[in-house]
């Protein structure tokens, strides 16, 4: 659904590119945040222990996958935060994200899928930092939206 104030804004210039500088910087910032989160998740699990390498790679892979899913919800608007838009305002997107999340979970939890994707089983404690690190990039971007809104008003 469109943003609620879209008709109150002036139209975009016809020669304005779809990928604006602002949107490009947002994508770059999100990429750097996801890379940092994945690297941190890898480091938390690996800790220099060669026997932890497969699990550390799987944690980094999961953080990257889940971060993208959370970002899909957050990038519906550059102005409004997730709570302002409403989590259920786009049920098709939400359904696609839930389905994709279940596919990701199946890849890392189902024994027959693990050798196909060369992933390892997560230990129970690994889900906590992995979840927090997966949410960190979109949380930071959402907080930046709030700060930007406060500064512009």
KEZADO-443070 format. One record per atom (N, C-alpha, C): chain; x, y, z; residue in three letters; residue number from 1. Coordinates in Angstrom, 2 decimals. Each point is the difference from the previous one (the first is absolute). Layout:
cadena  X  Y  Z  residuo  num
A  X  Y  Z  ALA  NUM .
...
This chain:
cadena  X  Y  Z  residuo  num
A  0.82  -1.20  0.00  UNK  1 .
A  -0.82  1.20  0.00  UNK  1 .
A  0.86  1.26  0.00  UNK  1 .
A  -0.47  1.05  -0.64  UNK  2 .
A  0.78  1.23  -0.03  UNK  2 .
A  0.04  0.67  1.37  UNK  2 .
A  0.99  0.88  0.17  UNK  3 .
A  0.09  0.76  1.25  UNK  3 .
A  -1.19  0.95  0.09  UNK  3 .
A  -0.46  0.24  1.22  UNK  4 .
A  -1.25  0.74  0.19  UNK  4 .
A  0.05  1.45  -0.49  UNK  4 .
A  1.17  0.61  -0.06  UNK  5 .
A  0.07  1.40  -0.43  UNK  5 .
A  0.55  0.15  -1.42  UNK  5 .
A  -0.02  -1.05  -0.76  UNK  6 .
A  0.64  0.03  -1.32  UNK  6 .
A  -0.61  1.04  -0.93  UNK  6 .
A  -1.30  0.25  0.12  UNK  7 .
A  -0.66  0.97  -0.88  UNK  7 .
A  0.28  1.44  0.43  UNK  7 .
A  0.54  0.20  1.18  UNK  8 .
A  0.33  1.35  0.47  UNK  8 .
A  1.41  0.42  -0.40  UNK  8 .
A  0.77  -0.92  -0.54  UNK  9 .
A  1.38  0.29  -0.39  UNK  9 .
A  0.04  0.44  -1.46  UNK  9 .
A  0.98  0.82  -0.32  UNK  10 .
A  0.15  0.35  -1.42  UNK  10 .
A  0.46  -1.24  -0.79  UNK  10 .
A  -0.32  -0.05  -1.28  UNK  11 .
A  0.42  -1.17  -0.79  UNK  11 .
A  1.51  -0.03  -0.17  UNK  11 .
A  0.50  -1.19  -0.25  UNK  12 .
A  1.43  -0.15  -0.29  UNK  12 .
A  0.28  0.59  -1.37  UNK  12 .
A  1.20  0.48  -0.19  UNK  13 .
A  0.40  0.50  -1.32  UNK  13 .
A  0.01  -1.18  -0.98  UNK  13 .
A  -0.41  0.21  -1.23  UNK  14 .
A  -0.01  -1.10  -0.98  UNK  14 .
A  1.38  -0.58  -0.27  UNK  14 .
A  1.04  0.81  0.15  UNK  15 .
A  1.35  -0.50  -0.26  UNK  15 .
A  0.68  -0.56  1.25  UNK  15 .
A  -0.70  -0.03  1.11  UNK  16 .
A  0.57  -0.53  1.24  UNK  16 .
A  0.14  -1.52  -0.11  UNK  16 .
A  1.17  -0.53  0.31  UNK  17 .
A  0.18  -1.45  -0.10  UNK  17 .
A  -0.79  -0.74  1.08  UNK  17 .
A  -0.29  -1.26  -0.27  UNK  18 .
A  -0.70  -0.82  0.98  UNK  18 .
A  0.88  -0.20  1.23  UNK  18 .
A  1.27  -0.27  -0.24  UNK  19 .
A  0.96  -0.16  1.09  UNK  19 .
A  0.67  1.35  0.25  UNK  19 .
A  -0.56  0.74  0.93  UNK  20 .
A  0.53  1.32  0.34  UNK  20 .
A  1.25  -0.14  0.86  UNK  20 .
A  0.69  1.09  0.16  UNK  21 .
A  1.19  -0.01  0.86  UNK  21 .
A  -0.37  -0.43  1.42  UNK  21 .
A  -1.11  0.54  0.51  UNK  22 .
A  -0.43  -0.34  1.36  UNK  22 .
A  -0.30  -1.50  0.13  UNK  22 .
A  -0.71  -0.55  -0.97  UNK  23 .
A  -0.33  -1.43  0.03  UNK  23 .
A  1.26  -0.84  -0.15  UNK  23 .
A  0.91  0.42  -0.85  UNK  24 .
A  1.27  -0.71  -0.17  UNK  24 .
A  0.82  -0.01  1.29  UNK  24 .
A  0.02  1.13  0.69  UNK  25 .
A  0.72  0.07  1.28  UNK  25 .
A  -0.66  -0.89  1.05  UNK  25 .
A  -1.33  -0.07  -0.03  UNK  26 .
A  -0.72  -0.87  0.92  UNK  26 .
A  0.36  -1.46  -0.25  UNK  26 .
A  0.04  -0.39  -1.27  UNK  27 .
A  0.36  -1.37  -0.35  UNK  27 .
A  1.44  -0.30  0.43  UNK  27 .
A  0.90  0.94  -0.24  UNK  28 .
A  1.39  -0.17  0.41  UNK  28 .
A  0.12  -0.12  1.52  UNK  28 .
A  -0.69  0.88  0.72  UNK  29 .
A  0.04  -0.04  1.47  UNK  29 .
A  -0.55  -1.33  0.51  UNK  29 .
A  -1.11  -0.45  -0.59  UNK  30 .
A  -0.56  -1.27  0.43  UNK  30 .
A  0.97  -1.14  -0.28  UNK  30 .
A  0.64  0.02  -1.16  UNK  31 .
A  0.98  -1.04  -0.33  UNK  31 .
A  1.15  -0.03  0.99  UNK  31 .
A  0.49  1.18  0.37  UNK  32 .
A  1.09  0.06  0.98  UNK  32 .
A  -0.46  -0.49  1.37  UNK  32 .
A  -1.21  0.35  0.39  UNK  33 .
A  -0.53  -0.46  1.29  UNK  33 .
A  -0.19  -1.52  0.01  UNK  33 .
A  -0.51  -0.55  -1.09  UNK  34 .
A  -0.19  -1.46  -0.08  UNK  34 .
A  1.36  -0.70  0.02  UNK  34 .
A  0.96  0.52  -0.76  UNK  35 .
A  1.34  -0.61  -0.01  UNK  35 .
A  0.62  0.04  1.39  UNK  35 .
A  -0.16  1.11  0.69  UNK  36 .
A  0.53  0.12  1.36  UNK  36 .
A  -0.69  -0.99  0.94  UNK  36 .
A  -1.32  -0.09  -0.10  UNK  37 .
A  -0.75  -0.94  0.86  UNK  37 .
A  0.40  -1.43  -0.29  UNK  37 .
A  0.14  -0.36  -1.28  UNK  38 .
A  0.39  -1.36  -0.36  UNK  38 .
A  1.42  -0.31  0.48  UNK  38 .
A  0.90  0.96  -0.16  UNK  39 .
A  1.36  -0.19  0.48  UNK  39 .
A  0.07  -0.16  1.50  UNK  39 .
A  -0.79  0.79  0.70  UNK  40 .
A  -0.05  -0.10  1.46  UNK  40 .
A  -0.58  -1.35  0.43  UNK  40 .
A  -1.07  -0.44  -0.67  UNK  41 .
A  -0.58  -1.31  0.30  UNK  41 .
A  1.00  -1.12  -0.25  UNK  41 .
A  0.73  0.10  -1.11  UNK  42 .
A  1.03  -0.98  -0.31  UNK  42 .
A  1.05  -0.04  1.11  UNK  42 .
A  0.45  1.18  0.42  UNK  43 .
A  1.04  0.08  1.03  UNK  43 .
A  -0.50  -0.56  1.33  UNK  43 .
A  -1.24  0.30  0.37  UNK  44 .
A  -0.56  -0.48  1.27  UNK  44 .
A  0.04  -1.52  0.06  UNK  44 .
A  -0.32  -0.65  -1.11  UNK  45 .
A  -0.04  -1.47  -0.01  UNK  45 .
A  1.38  -0.59  -0.24  UNK  45 .
A  0.77  0.56  -0.90  UNK  46 .
A  1.28  -0.60  -0.39  UNK  46 .
A  1.04  0.07  1.11  UNK  46 .
A  0.29  1.17  0.50  UNK  47 .
A  0.97  0.20  1.08  UNK  47 .
A  1.34  -0.69  -0.25  UNK  47 .
A  0.41  -0.12  -1.27  UNK  48 .
A  1.29  -0.59  -0.32  UNK  48 .
A  0.06  -1.50  0.12  UNK  48 .
A  -1.12  -0.64  0.23  UNK  49 .
A  -0.05  -1.46  0.16  UNK  49 .
A  -0.39  -0.64  -1.34  UNK  49 .
A  0.93  -0.70  -0.65  UNK  50 .
A  -0.29  -0.58  -1.32  UNK  50 .
A  -1.23  -0.92  -0.03  UNK  50 .
A  -0.30  -0.65  1.10  UNK  51 .
A  -1.16  -0.89  0.00  UNK  51 .
A  -1.32  0.77  -0.02  UNK  51 .
A  0.04  1.31  0.25  UNK  52 .
A  -1.21  0.82  -0.01  UNK  52 .
A  -0.23  0.68  -1.35  UNK  52 .
A  0.88  -0.22  -0.96  UNK  53 .
A  -0.06  0.72  -1.27  UNK  53 .
A  -1.32  -0.20  -0.74  UNK  53 .
A  -0.48  -1.22  -0.11  UNK  54 .
A  -1.24  -0.26  -0.74  UNK  54 .
A  -1.19  0.70  0.67  UNK  54 .
A  -0.06  -0.06  1.31  UNK  55 .
A  -1.10  0.67  0.72  UNK  55 .
A  0.10  1.52  -0.15  UNK  55 .
A  1.22  0.52  0.06  UNK  56 .
A  0.20  1.45  -0.14  UNK  56 .
A  -0.44  0.47  -1.39  UNK  56 .
A  0.33  -0.77  -1.03  UNK  57 .
A  -0.44  0.36  -1.36  UNK  57 .
A  -1.51  -0.04  -0.11  UNK  57 .
A  -0.62  -0.99  0.64  UNK  58 .
A  -1.45  -0.13  -0.04  UNK  58 .
A  -0.67  1.16  0.73  UNK  58 .
A  0.56  0.42  1.11  UNK  59 .
A  -0.55  1.15  0.72  UNK  59 .
A  0.10  1.26  -0.87  UNK  59 .
A  1.14  0.21  -0.63  UNK  60 .
A  0.15  1.18  -0.87  UNK  60 .
A  -0.99  -0.06  -1.16  UNK  60 .
A  -0.17  -1.17  -0.59  UNK  61 .
A  -0.96  -0.20  -1.10  UNK  61 .
A  -1.42  0.31  0.47  UNK  61 .
A  -0.36  -0.49  1.17  UNK  62 .
A  -1.35  0.23  0.53  UNK  62 .
A  -0.23  1.47  0.32  UNK  62 .
A  1.00  0.66  0.56  UNK  63 .
A  -0.13  1.43  0.30  UNK  63 .
A  -0.22  0.79  -1.29  UNK  63 .
A  0.74  -0.33  -1.04  UNK  64 .
A  -0.18  0.71  -1.27  UNK  64 .
A  -1.39  -0.24  -0.57  UNK  64 .
A  -0.47  -1.23  0.06  UNK  65 .
A  -1.33  -0.31  -0.55  UNK  65 .
A  -1.11  0.68  0.78  UNK  65 .
A  0.01  -0.14  1.32  UNK  66 .
A  -1.06  0.59  0.81  UNK  66 .
A  0.05  1.53  -0.01  UNK  66 .
A  1.19  0.57  -0.06  UNK  67 .
A  0.12  1.46  -0.07  UNK  67 .
A  -0.70  0.54  -1.24  UNK  67 .
A  0.15  -0.70  -1.11  UNK  68 .
A  -0.66  0.44  -1.24  UNK  68 .
A  -1.51  -0.07  0.13  UNK  68 .
A  -0.48  -1.03  0.66  UNK  69 .
A  -1.46  -0.13  0.18  UNK  69 .
A  -0.54  1.13  0.88  UNK  69 .
A  0.70  0.31  1.09  UNK  70 .
A  -0.44  1.09  0.86  UNK  70 .
A  0.09  1.34  -0.74  UNK  70 .
A  1.03  0.15  -0.81  UNK  71 .
A  0.17  1.25  -0.75  UNK  71 .
A  -1.12  0.21  -1.01  UNK  71 .
A  -0.52  -1.09  -0.55  UNK  72 .
A  -1.11  0.11  -0.96  UNK  72 .
A  -1.19  0.70  0.65  UNK  72 .
A  -0.23  -0.27  1.27  UNK  73 .
A  -1.10  0.67  0.70  UNK  73 .
A  0.34  1.48  0.21  UNK  73 .
A  1.24  0.27  0.37  UNK  74 .
A  0.41  1.36  0.31  UNK  74 .
A  0.17  0.90  -1.21  UNK  74 .
A  0.27  -0.56  -1.17  UNK  75 .
A  0.27  0.88  -1.14  UNK  75 .
A  -1.25  0.31  -0.82  UNK  75 .
A  -1.16  -0.28  0.55  UNK  76 .
A  -1.24  0.39  -0.68  UNK  76 .
A  -0.12  1.51  -0.08  UNK  76 .
A  0.67  0.70  0.91  UNK  77 .
A  -0.06  1.46  0.00  UNK  77 .
A  1.33  0.55  0.49  UNK  77 .
A  0.41  1.12  -0.61  UNK  78 .
A  1.20  0.68  0.48  UNK  78 .
A  -0.35  1.02  1.07  UNK  78 .
A  -1.28  0.28  0.17  UNK  79 .
A  -0.44  1.02  0.96  UNK  79 .
A  -0.60  -0.58  1.27  UNK  79 .
A  -0.79  -1.04  -0.16  UNK  80 .
A  -0.77  -0.53  1.12  UNK  80 .
A  0.61  -1.29  0.53  UNK  80 .
A  -0.08  -0.17  1.31  UNK  81 .
A  0.54  -1.20  0.64  UNK  81 .
A  -1.00  -1.15  -0.12  UNK  81 .
A  0.46  -1.18  0.32  UNK  82 .
A  -0.86  -1.19  -0.04  UNK  82 .
A  -1.28  0.19  0.83  UNK  82 .
A  0.10  0.46  1.25  UNK  83 .
A  -1.23  0.18  0.78  UNK  83 .
A  -0.95  1.02  -0.62  UNK  83 .
A  0.54  1.04  -0.61  UNK  84 .
A  -0.85  1.02  -0.62  UNK  84 .
A  -0.75  -0.56  -1.21  UNK  84 .
A  0.66  -0.86  -0.76  UNK  85 .
A  -0.64  -0.60  -1.18  UNK  85 .
A  -0.94  -1.13  0.38  UNK  85 .
A  0.33  -0.68  1.08  UNK  86 .
A  -0.78  -1.16  0.41  UNK  86 .
A  0.60  -1.27  -0.59  UNK  86 .
A  0.25  -0.95  0.85  UNK  87 .
A  0.61  -1.25  -0.44  UNK  87 .
A  -0.90  -0.75  -0.98  UNK  87 .
A  -1.31  0.11  0.19  UNK  88 .
A  -0.94  -0.77  -0.81  UNK  88 .
A  -0.59  0.80  -1.16  UNK  88 .
A  0.57  1.16  -0.30  UNK  89 .
A  -0.56  0.83  -1.08  UNK  89 .
A  0.25  -0.59  -1.38  UNK  89 .
A  0.96  -0.89  -0.12  UNK  90 .
A  0.26  -0.68  -1.27  UNK  90 .
A  0.06  -1.50  0.27  UNK  90 .
A  -1.16  -0.67  0.03  UNK  91 .
A  -0.03  -1.42  0.36  UNK  91 .
A  0.75  -0.89  -0.98  UNK  91 .
A  0.06  0.38  -1.27  UNK  92 .
A  0.74  -0.82  -0.97  UNK  92 .
A  1.49  0.01  0.29  UNK  92 .
A  0.52  1.17  0.32  UNK  93 .
A  1.42  0.10  0.36  UNK  93 .
A  0.27  -0.79  1.27  UNK  93 .
A  -0.85  0.16  0.98  UNK  94 .
A  0.17  -0.71  1.26  UNK  94 .
A  -0.04  -1.51  -0.23  UNK  94 .
A  -0.93  -0.46  -0.82  UNK  95 .
A  -0.08  -1.43  -0.32  UNK  95 .
A  1.26  -0.50  -0.69  UNK  95 .
A  0.52  0.79  -0.94  UNK  96 .
A  1.22  -0.39  -0.70  UNK  96 .
A  1.19  -0.06  0.95  UNK  96 .
A  0.05  0.93  0.95  UNK  97 .
A  1.09  0.02  0.97  UNK  97 .
A  -0.10  -1.20  0.94  UNK  97 .
A  -1.19  -0.31  0.47  UNK  98 .
A  -0.20  -1.16  0.87  UNK  98 .
A  0.39  -1.28  -0.75  UNK  98 .
A  -0.45  -0.13  -1.24  UNK  99 .
A  0.33  -1.17  -0.80  UNK  99 .
A  1.51  -0.12  -0.20  UNK  99 .
A  0.65  1.11  -0.34  UNK  100 .
A  1.45  0.00  -0.20  UNK  100 .
A  0.74  -0.33  1.30  UNK  100 .
A  -0.50  0.53  1.12  UNK  101 .
A  0.61  -0.31  1.29  UNK  101 .
A  -0.11  -1.48  0.34  UNK  101 .
A  -1.15  -0.59  -0.31  UNK  102 .
A  -0.17  -1.44  0.23  UNK  102 .
A  0.93  -0.81  -0.89  UNK  102 .
A  0.18  0.43  -1.24  UNK  103 .
A  0.95  -0.68  -0.88  UNK  103 .
A  1.42  0.08  0.57  UNK  103 .
A  0.38  1.18  0.48  UNK  104 .
A  1.33  0.16  0.60  UNK  104 .
A  0.15  -0.90  1.22  UNK  104 .
A  -1.02  -0.03  0.84  UNK  105 .
A  0.05  -0.88  1.18  UNK  105 .
A  0.12  -1.46  -0.41  UNK  105 .
A  -0.71  -0.39  -1.04  UNK  106 .
A  0.06  -1.40  -0.43  UNK  106 .
A  1.39  -0.35  -0.52  UNK  106 .
A  0.66  0.93  -0.67  UNK  107 .
A  1.34  -0.25  -0.51  UNK  107 .
A  0.97  -0.29  1.14  UNK  107 .
A  -0.11  0.73  1.10  UNK  108 .
A  0.97  -0.17  1.09  UNK  108 .
A  -0.44  -0.98  1.07  UNK  108 .
A  -1.25  -0.47  -0.04  UNK  109 .
A  -0.44  -0.92  1.06  UNK  109 .
A  -0.33  -1.41  -0.50  UNK  109 .
A  -0.38  -0.15  -1.24  UNK  110 .
A  -0.35  -1.33  -0.49  UNK  110 .
A  1.25  -0.78  -0.38  UNK  110 .
A  0.18  -1.18  0.58  UNK  111 .
A  1.24  -0.75  -0.23  UNK  111 .
A  0.27  -0.31  -1.48  UNK  111 .
A  -1.03  -0.28  -0.79  UNK  112 .
A  0.25  -0.34  -1.41  UNK  112 .
A  0.41  1.23  -0.83  UNK  112 .
A  -0.34  1.21  0.46  UNK  113 .
A  0.34  1.21  -0.74  UNK  113 .
A  1.41  0.49  0.32  UNK  113 .
A  0.51  -0.34  1.16  UNK  114 .
A  1.29  0.54  0.44  UNK  114 .
A  1.16  -0.38  -0.93  UNK  114 .
A  0.12  -1.25  -0.43  UNK  115 .
A  1.11  -0.29  -0.91  UNK  115 .
A  -0.16  0.65  -1.38  UNK  115 .
A  -1.22  0.19  -0.44  UNK  116 .
A  -0.24  0.62  -1.30  UNK  116 .
A  0.51  1.44  0.01  UNK  116 .
A  -0.29  0.72  1.07  UNK  117 .
A  0.39  1.41  0.10  UNK  117 .
A  1.31  0.20  0.78  UNK  117 .
A  0.61  -1.10  0.43  UNK  118 .
A  1.26  0.03  0.75  UNK  118 .
A  -0.09  0.92  1.21  UNK  118 .
A  -1.04  -0.23  0.80  UNK  119 .
A  -0.19  0.75  1.24  UNK  119 .
A  0.05  -0.95  1.18  UNK  119 .
A  0.20  0.56  1.17  UNK  120 .
A  0.07  -0.79  1.23  UNK  120 .
A  -1.21  0.34  0.88  UNK  120 .
A  -0.28  -0.87  0.94  UNK  121 .
A  -1.09  0.23  0.93  UNK  121 .
A  0.40  1.09  0.99  UNK  121 .
A  -0.92  0.92  0.25  UNK  122 .
A  0.25  1.03  1.01  UNK  122 .
A  -0.13  -0.62  1.38  UNK  122 .
A  0.89  0.37  0.90  UNK  123 .
A  -0.19  -0.35  1.40  UNK  123 .
A  -1.06  0.94  0.56  UNK  123 .
A  -0.67  -0.43  1.05  UNK  124 .
A  -1.13  0.79  0.51  UNK  124 .
A  0.41  1.41  0.41  UNK  124 .
A  1.17  0.18  0.59  UNK  125 .
A  0.42  1.33  0.45  UNK  125 .
A  0.28  0.93  -1.18  UNK  125 .
A  0.33  -0.56  -1.17  UNK  126 .
A  0.35  0.83  -1.16  UNK  126 .
A  -1.20  0.77  -0.56  UNK  126 .
A  -1.21  -0.48  0.28  UNK  127 .
A  -1.20  0.68  -0.52  UNK  127 .
A  -0.17  1.39  0.61  UNK  127 .
A  0.46  0.21  1.22  UNK  128 .
A  -0.18  1.30  0.66  UNK  128 .
A  0.84  1.09  -0.67  UNK  128 .
A  1.33  -0.16  -0.09  UNK  129 .
A  0.75  1.06  -0.68  UNK  129 .
A  -0.35  0.09  -1.49  UNK  129 .
A  -0.33  -1.13  -0.61  UNK  130 .
A  -0.35  0.01  -1.42  UNK  130 .
A  -1.28  0.82  -0.23  UNK  130 .
A  -0.97  -0.16  0.87  UNK  131 .
A  -1.25  0.76  -0.13  UNK  131 .
A  0.26  1.49  0.22  UNK  131 .
A  0.75  0.32  1.04  UNK  132 .
A  0.29  1.41  0.29  UNK  132 .
A  0.79  0.65  -1.13  UNK  132 .
A  0.99  -0.71  -0.51  UNK  133 .
A  0.82  0.56  -1.08  UNK  133 .
A  -0.78  0.10  -1.31  UNK  133 .
A  -0.96  -0.88  -0.22  UNK  134 .
A  -0.84  0.08  -1.20  UNK  134 .
A  -0.91  1.21  0.04  UNK  134 .
A  -0.45  0.36  1.19  UNK  135 .
A  -0.89  1.16  0.17  UNK  135 .
A  0.76  1.32  0.08  UNK  135 .
A  1.29  -0.05  0.32  UNK  136 .
A  0.77  1.23  0.23  UNK  136 .
A  0.02  0.94  -1.20  UNK  136 .
A  0.28  -0.46  -1.23  UNK  137 .
A  0.06  0.96  -1.11  UNK  137 .
A  -1.30  0.76  -0.23  UNK  137 .
A  -1.12  -0.70  -0.03  UNK  138 .
A  -1.27  0.70  -0.25  UNK  138 .
A  -0.38  0.88  1.19  UNK  138 .
A  0.36  -0.41  1.20  UNK  139 .
A  -0.28  0.82  1.18  UNK  139 .
A  0.77  1.32  -0.08  UNK  139 .
A  1.25  -0.06  -0.38  UNK  140 .
A  0.81  1.21  -0.13  UNK  140 .
A  -0.59  0.92  -1.06  UNK  140 .
A  -0.40  -0.56  -1.12  UNK  141 .
A  -0.59  0.81  -1.08  UNK  141 .
A  -1.33  0.61  0.44  UNK  141 .
A  -0.80  -0.76  0.73  UNK  142 .
A  -1.28  0.53  0.48  UNK  142 .
A  0.22  1.13  1.01  UNK  142 .
A  1.00  -0.13  0.86  UNK  143 .
A  0.33  1.08  0.95  UNK  143 .
A  0.46  1.24  -0.76  UNK  143 .
A  0.77  -0.20  -1.07  UNK  144 .
A  0.42  1.14  -0.82  UNK  144 .
A  -1.19  0.71  -0.63  UNK  144 .
A  -1.02  -0.76  -0.40  UNK  145 .
A  -1.23  0.61  -0.53  UNK  145 .
A  -0.67  0.87  1.07  UNK  145 .
A  -0.05  -0.51  1.22  UNK  146 .
A  -0.59  0.78  1.10  UNK  146 .
A  0.77  1.29  0.25  UNK  146 .
A  1.31  -0.11  0.03  UNK  147 .
A  0.85  1.18  0.23  UNK  147 .
A  -0.20  1.01  -1.12  UNK  147 .
A  -0.02  -0.49  -1.22  UNK  148 .
A  -0.19  0.88  -1.16  UNK  148 .
A  -1.35  0.71  0.06  UNK  148 .
A  -1.04  -0.72  0.40  UNK  149 .
A  -1.33  0.61  0.12  UNK  149 .
A  -0.02  1.06  1.09  UNK  149 .
A  0.67  -0.26  1.11  UNK  150 .
A  0.04  0.97  1.10  UNK  150 .
A  0.75  1.27  -0.41  UNK  150 .
A  1.10  -0.20  -0.74  UNK  151 .
A  0.81  1.15  -0.42  UNK  151 .
A  -0.71  0.84  -1.06  UNK  151 .
A  -0.80  -0.63  -0.84  UNK  152 .
A  -0.65  0.74  -1.08  UNK  152 .
A  -1.30  0.67  0.45  UNK  152 .
A  -0.50  -0.36  1.18  UNK  153 .
A  -1.26  0.62  0.44  UNK  153 .
A  0.22  1.15  0.97  UNK  153 .
